[in-house]
Amino acid sequence: MSANIQGMDTEAAFNLVRLMTNDADQIDTLSRGLTVTLQNTTWFGNDANTFRGDWDGQYVPTLQQITNALRENATTLQRQAEDQVAASS
């Protein structure tokens, strides 16, 4: 960032918005893929039930929280970058 810039490097911010959105999409895709693979894995017994319960009850919701946070922050950053562009015009 140049010493003459006041505020935000909007180009970098827009790039970060795209990266955050793409990463959230990738995490969603991975989570869904792992869930399907786990459901289709032949595995019986208490360990299987515990593992699947942990996956569905703890890990999938945690991954969803991460993707939600990425998307919410991307939206906030997008809005702030757009405001910066408008203010600089």
The 8 nearest C-alpha neighbors of each residue, nearest first, counted from 0:
[[1, 2, 8, 4, 3, 7, 11, 5],
 [0, 2, 3, 4, 5, 8, 7, 6],
 [1, 3, 4, 0, 5, 6, 8, 7],
 [4, 2, 1, 5, 0, 6, 8, 7],
 [5, 3, 1, 2, 6, 0, 7, 8],
 [6, 4, 3, 7, 2, 8, 1, 87],
 [5, 7, 4, 8, 83, 9, 87, 80],
 [6, 8, 9, 5, 83, 80, 4, 12],
 [7, 9, 11, 10, 12, 0, 6, 4],
 [8, 10, 12, 80, 11, 7, 13, 84],
 [9, 11, 13, 12, 8, 14, 80, 7],
 [10, 12, 14, 9, 8, 13, 15, 7],
 [13, 11, 9, 15, 14, 10, 16, 8],
 [12, 14, 16, 10, 15, 11, 9, 17],
 [15, 13, 11, 17, 12, 16, 18, 10],
 [14, 16, 18, 12, 13, 17, 19, 11],
 [17, 15, 73, 13, 19, 14, 18, 20],
 [16, 18, 20, 14, 15, 19, 21, 13],
 [17, 19, 15, 21, 16, 20, 22, 14],
 [20, 18, 22, 16, 21, 17, 69, 15],
 [19, 21, 23, 17, 22, 18, 70, 16],
 [22, 20, 24, 18, 23, 19, 17, 25],
 [21, 23, 25, 19, 24, 20, 18, 26],
 [24, 22, 66, 20, 26, 21, 25, 69],
 [25, 23, 21, 27, 22, 26, 28, 20],
 [24, 26, 22, 28, 27, 23, 29, 21],
 [25, 27, 29, 23, 28, 24, 30, 22],
 [28, 26, 24, 30, 25, 29, 31, 23],
 [27, 29, 25, 31, 26, 30, 32, 24],
 [30, 28, 32, 26, 31, 27, 33, 25],
 [29, 31, 27, 33, 32, 28, 26, 34],
 [32, 30, 34, 28, 29, 33, 27, 35],
 [33, 31, 29, 35, 34, 30, 28, 36],
 [32, 34, 36, 30, 35, 31, 37, 29],
 [33, 35, 31, 37, 32, 36, 30, 38],
 [36, 34, 38, 32, 37, 33, 39, 31],
 [35, 37, 33, 39, 38, 34, 40, 32],
 [36, 38, 34, 40, 39, 35, 33, 51],
 [37, 39, 35, 36, 40, 34, 41, 51],
 [40, 38, 36, 37, 35, 41, 34, 42],
 [41, 39, 37, 38, 42, 36, 35, 43],
 [40, 42, 39, 43, 38, 37, 47, 36],
 [43, 41, 47, 40, 44, 46, 48, 39],
 [42, 44, 47, 41, 45, 48, 46, 40],
 [45, 43, 47, 46, 48, 42, 49, 50],
 [44, 46, 48, 47, 49, 43, 50, 42],
 [45, 47, 49, 48, 44, 50, 43, 51],
 [48, 46, 50, 44, 45, 49, 43, 42],
 [47, 49, 45, 51, 46, 50, 52, 44],
 [50, 48, 52, 46, 47, 51, 45, 53],
 [49, 51, 47, 53, 52, 48, 46, 54],
 [52, 50, 54, 48, 53, 49, 55, 47],
 [51, 53, 49, 55, 50, 54, 56, 48],
 [54, 52, 56, 50, 57, 51, 55, 49],
 [55, 53, 58, 51, 52, 57, 56, 59],
 [56, 54, 52, 59, 53, 57, 51, 58],
 [57, 55, 53, 52, 54, 58, 60, 59],
 [56, 58, 53, 54, 60, 59, 55, 61],
 [57, 59, 54, 61, 60, 62, 55, 56],
 [58, 60, 62, 61, 55, 57, 54, 63],
 [61, 59, 63, 62, 58, 57, 64, 56],
 [62, 60, 64, 58, 63, 59, 57, 65],
 [61, 63, 65, 59, 64, 60, 58, 66],
 [64, 62, 60, 66, 61, 65, 67, 59],
 [65, 63, 61, 67, 62, 66, 68, 60],
 [64, 66, 62, 68, 63, 67, 69, 61],
 [65, 67, 23, 69, 63, 68, 64, 70],
 [66, 68, 64, 70, 65, 69, 71, 63],
 [69, 67, 65, 71, 66, 70, 72, 64],
 [68, 70, 66, 72, 67, 71, 19, 73],
 [69, 71, 73, 67, 72, 68, 20, 74],
 [72, 70, 68, 74, 73, 69, 67, 75],
 [71, 73, 75, 69, 74, 70, 68, 76],
 [72, 74, 16, 70, 76, 71, 75, 77],
 [75, 73, 77, 71, 72, 76, 70, 78],
 [76, 74, 72, 78, 77, 73, 79, 71],
 [75, 77, 79, 73, 78, 74, 80, 72],
 [78, 76, 74, 80, 75, 79, 73, 81],
 [77, 79, 81, 75, 76, 80, 82, 74],
 [80, 78, 82, 76, 81, 77, 83, 75],
 [79, 81, 83, 77, 9, 82, 78, 76],
 [80, 82, 84, 78, 83, 79, 77, 85],
 [83, 81, 79, 85, 80, 84, 86, 78],
 [84, 82, 80, 86, 81, 85, 87, 79],
 [85, 83, 81, 87, 82, 86, 88, 80],
 [84, 86, 82, 88, 83, 87, 81, 80],
 [87, 85, 83, 84, 88, 82, 81, 80],
 [86, 88, 84, 85, 83, 82, 6, 5],
 [87, 85, 86, 84, 83, 82, 81, 80]]
